[in-house]
């Protein structure tokens, strides 16, 4: 669409988990000694309890890691975890992880993946509508002094899928960075556990639309739909029949539907994103687990 573009699609955060066998804990200790912060400023340890727990950061604090043997046994999960933003790691640093960390682990898998869309239009003007079998999710929003939306969370943080959108231009301005475009918004899907492998299908249960509410004949219905547009958490307070009524109205009136644009650009980027996931770990494990 002319004048409304998706600037970039990236993975903004990743959590990788694996198992560090008891017979390989010494390899982690050797790695820490070799690349300690006092020597090459690569590894900083913030907590160490001998062979039971070690946590710190690799690569000058770019990659958080934690090994916790007792916690893993308690919760029946893998004992080694890494968290990082793939956009902040260059090819040399990826190679360092591939050579020094990944080979120590078994049963490696991605347990969280954040998919980010940067756009040059105002996402606060749109509604995020669940479709198909997707349930309406709770929302939390933050507005500025002028009541303009700056951040919106859709879904709960502990759930398998959460959506957030925020004004990236405002965020950058708070950091002292000047952005020379009218709008810069970011839409992020935080995917966990089983939903990680659905990153290419996130719009199968979501539509992004800007309906023309002036078409609604009755002022009462129009007022309610304006309220729901600005306060999407209100959908959860409606009964099923009332919810269906207003959903039907939104489907039938004219609207600007941005969903096809997002789906088209994600489809074009899918192969590249999959290759990134696979190449980071040299095809050593199933990408999703």
Secondary structure, DSSP 8 states (H G I E B T S, - for coil): -TT--EEEEEEEEEEEEEE--GGGHHHHHHHHHHTBTTTTS-BEEEEEETTTEEEEEETTTTEEEEEEHHHHHHHTS-SEEEEE-GGG--HHHHHHHHHHTGGG-EEEEEEEEEEEEEESS-GGGSEEEE-TT-----EEEEE-TT--EEEEEES-TTSSEEEEEEEHHHHHHHTT----SS--EEEEEEEEGGGGGGGGGGGGSEEEEEE-GGG-SSHHHHHHHHHHHH-GGGGGGS-HHHHHHHHHHHHHS-EEE-HHHHHHHHHHHHHHHHHHHHHHTTT-S-SB-
